[in-house]
Amino acid sequence: MTLLFLNSIMVTLAVLVGIIILIALFLVGQYNGLVKFRNRYRNGFAQIEVQLKRRYDLIPNLIETAKSFMKHERETLEAVISARNTAEQARSNAASANGEGEAVGALVAAEAGVGNAMGRFWGLSEAYPDLRSNANMMQLSEELTSTENKVAFARQAYNDSVTGYNTKLETFPTNIIVGFFTFTPATLFEVSEEVERKAVKVDFS
């Protein structure tokens, strides 16, 4: 009788240990999956950040070239540089935050400011044929257009990764365990089509 009782206890303990192991493996799997998704969107943001830095480095050279031709457009030129500086700081902050949280939202807002300022600049530049035919200006404009396109592609890849990650956070059973770890929803990098169109409006042909 005692042996049978001991065997019963051993079987019960084995079942409990097995259940605990299965739960642990499940939690580890879900955690690792979240880390994978998070690293994917962080890498996506890093690609955006590289292209934005390139863009922000080009803008001062562009404005410096335009100064001698657009002497009466000082307010617009200063607005572009101001928007660029704000966005560069926001980019730096977002990079330090690994592309997470409010820092990304601030960068998105700053990017909209750059897009609007650049839109005004391109619009005014059309009234200066000598500027449009300047070799340095044409080269910088081509580089900026290329960079803008790369930003757009990188942003799309980042947003796809963010959507996948956020979906993972919200779906069962991951949503049950998210609260036990430091996983928070990621922010999409969304810029309006109108702002994007203005930002890349370069035609010096």
VMD Tcl script that draws the C-alpha trace (Angstrom):
set ca {
  {0.00 0.00 0.00}
  {2.82 2.37 0.94}
  {4.70 1.54 -2.26}
  {1.60 2.18 -4.33}
  {1.09 5.51 -2.57}
  {4.71 6.50 -3.20}
  {4.42 5.54 -6.85}
  {1.28 7.67 -7.11}
  {3.10 10.65 -5.59}
  {6.03 10.17 -7.96}
  {3.73 10.05 -10.97}
  {1.93 13.19 -9.80}
  {5.22 15.01 -9.25}
  {6.48 13.90 -12.66}
  {3.30 15.23 -14.28}
  {3.64 18.54 -12.43}
  {7.28 18.87 -13.38}
  {6.37 18.09 -16.97}
  {3.67 20.77 -16.95}
  {6.07 23.30 -15.43}
  {8.68 22.50 -18.08}
  {6.11 22.88 -20.86}
  {4.96 26.23 -19.45}
  {8.57 27.39 -19.16}
  {9.32 26.34 -22.73}
  {6.17 28.14 -23.90}
  {7.16 31.34 -22.09}
  {10.71 31.17 -23.44}
  {9.40 30.66 -26.96}
  {6.99 33.59 -26.72}
  {9.66 35.83 -25.18}
  {12.21 34.95 -27.84}
  {9.60 35.58 -30.52}
  {8.93 39.06 -29.15}
  {12.65 39.80 -29.00}
  {12.98 38.71 -32.63}
  {10.16 41.00 -33.75}
  {11.50 43.88 -31.68}
  {15.02 43.52 -33.08}
  {13.56 43.45 -36.58}
  {11.84 46.80 -36.23}
  {14.82 48.29 -34.40}
  {17.00 47.29 -37.32}
  {14.43 48.82 -39.65}
  {14.63 52.09 -37.78}
  {18.43 52.01 -37.94}
  {18.16 51.91 -41.74}
  {15.87 54.95 -41.71}
  {18.21 56.75 -39.36}
  {21.20 56.25 -41.67}
  {19.34 57.73 -44.62}
  {17.91 60.62 -42.60}
  {21.39 61.53 -41.39}
  {22.56 61.56 -44.99}
  {19.61 63.78 -45.91}
  {20.22 66.22 -43.07}
  {23.91 66.45 -44.05}
  {22.97 67.37 -47.62}
  {20.46 70.11 -46.80}
  {22.95 72.72 -45.43}
  {25.10 72.34 -48.56}
  {22.01 72.79 -50.71}
  {20.97 75.96 -48.89}
  {24.50 77.34 -48.93}
  {24.60 76.92 -52.71}
  {21.20 78.59 -53.08}
  {22.06 81.61 -50.92}
  {23.90 83.52 -53.60}
  {21.00 83.09 -56.01}
  {18.06 83.50 -53.63}
  {19.20 86.61 -51.78}
  {15.65 87.82 -51.27}
  {14.40 84.51 -49.84}
  {16.27 84.66 -46.55}
  {13.22 83.78 -44.46}
  {12.59 80.60 -46.44}
  {16.24 79.55 -46.38}
  {16.44 80.10 -42.62}
  {13.21 78.14 -42.15}
  {14.71 75.17 -43.98}
  {17.84 75.20 -41.81}
  {15.78 75.61 -38.63}
  {13.54 72.67 -39.58}
  {16.60 70.63 -40.50}
  {18.30 71.32 -37.16}
  {15.14 70.39 -35.24}
  {14.83 67.16 -37.20}
  {18.51 66.32 -36.75}
  {18.13 66.63 -32.97}
  {14.98 64.51 -33.10}
  {16.83 61.90 -35.18}
  {19.63 61.78 -32.63}
  {17.13 61.39 -29.78}
  {15.24 58.64 -31.59}
  {18.48 56.80 -32.35}
  {19.42 56.92 -28.66}
  {15.98 55.45 -27.85}
  {16.47 52.60 -30.36}
  {13.59 53.91 -32.43}
  {11.08 53.46 -29.64}
  {8.36 55.44 -27.90}
  {7.74 59.16 -28.01}
  {11.11 59.84 -29.65}
  {9.85 58.38 -32.92}
  {6.69 60.49 -32.75}
  {8.81 63.60 -32.25}
  {10.96 62.64 -35.24}
  {7.88 62.12 -37.42}
  {6.64 65.60 -36.49}
  {10.07 67.10 -37.20}
  {10.19 65.33 -40.56}
  {6.88 66.90 -41.49}
  {8.44 70.27 -40.70}
  {11.39 69.55 -42.98}
  {9.09 68.38 -45.74}
  {7.00 71.55 -45.58}
  {10.05 73.82 -45.48}
  {11.69 72.02 -48.40}
  {8.43 72.19 -50.34}
  {8.44 75.99 -50.03}
  {12.11 76.09 -51.00}
  {11.63 74.03 -54.18}
  {8.63 76.13 -55.11}
  {10.60 79.37 -54.85}
  {13.68 77.94 -56.57}
  {11.69 77.57 -59.79}
  {11.79 81.35 -60.17}
  {15.62 81.32 -60.33}
  {16.79 79.80 -63.64}
  {20.47 80.45 -62.86}
  {20.11 78.41 -59.69}
  {18.34 75.62 -61.54}
  {21.18 75.39 -64.04}
  {23.96 75.53 -61.45}
  {26.03 72.32 -61.64}
  {26.56 72.03 -57.89}
  {22.87 72.59 -57.24}
  {21.91 69.94 -59.77}
  {24.27 67.40 -58.22}
  {23.06 68.09 -54.69}
  {19.46 67.88 -55.84}
  {20.05 64.50 -57.46}
  {21.74 63.19 -54.30}
  {18.90 64.49 -52.17}
  {16.28 62.89 -54.42}
  {18.12 59.57 -54.26}
  {18.31 59.82 -50.48}
  {14.61 60.69 -50.23}
  {13.76 57.56 -52.17}
  {15.93 55.45 -49.88}
  {14.22 57.00 -46.84}
  {10.84 56.06 -48.30}
  {11.87 52.43 -48.87}
  {13.45 52.16 -45.41}
  {10.36 53.69 -43.81}
  {8.09 51.15 -45.52}
  {10.25 48.26 -44.31}
  {10.28 49.71 -40.78}
  {6.51 50.18 -40.72}
  {5.99 46.59 -41.90}
  {8.18 45.37 -39.04}
  {6.39 47.59 -36.52}
  {3.00 46.29 -37.68}
  {4.19 42.70 -37.27}
  {5.57 43.41 -33.82}
  {2.47 45.27 -32.60}
  {0.23 42.51 -33.96}
  {2.31 39.99 -32.03}
  {1.83 42.02 -28.84}
  {-1.94 42.15 -29.28}
  {-2.69 38.56 -30.27}
  {-3.32 35.55 -28.04}
  {-1.46 34.07 -26.26}
  {1.35 36.62 -26.39}
  {-0.88 39.42 -25.10}
  {-1.31 37.54 -21.82}
  {2.39 37.47 -20.97}
  {3.43 40.87 -22.38}
  {2.69 42.58 -19.06}
  {5.32 40.48 -17.31}
  {8.09 41.80 -19.57}
  {9.31 45.17 -20.89}
  {7.64 45.07 -24.27}
  {5.67 48.13 -25.37}
  {3.95 48.97 -28.67}
  {6.19 50.50 -31.36}
  {5.37 53.72 -33.20}
  {4.80 53.79 -36.95}
  {6.85 56.25 -38.99}
  {4.07 57.88 -40.96}
  {4.54 61.01 -43.04}
  {1.62 62.36 -45.07}
  {1.78 61.85 -48.83}
  {1.47 65.60 -49.39}
  {4.52 66.36 -47.25}
  {6.49 63.55 -48.89}
  {5.59 64.78 -52.36}
  {6.76 68.29 -51.55}
  {9.99 67.05 -50.00}
  {11.08 65.17 -53.13}
  {9.93 67.72 -55.68}
  {13.18 68.21 -57.55}
  {13.11 68.81 -61.31}
  {16.05 70.76 -62.68}
  {15.81 69.36 -66.18}
}
mol new
graphics top color blue
foreach p $ca { graphics top sphere $p radius 0.5 }
foreach p [lrange $ca 0 end-1] q [lrange $ca 1 end] { graphics top cylinder $p $q radius 0.2 }
display resetview
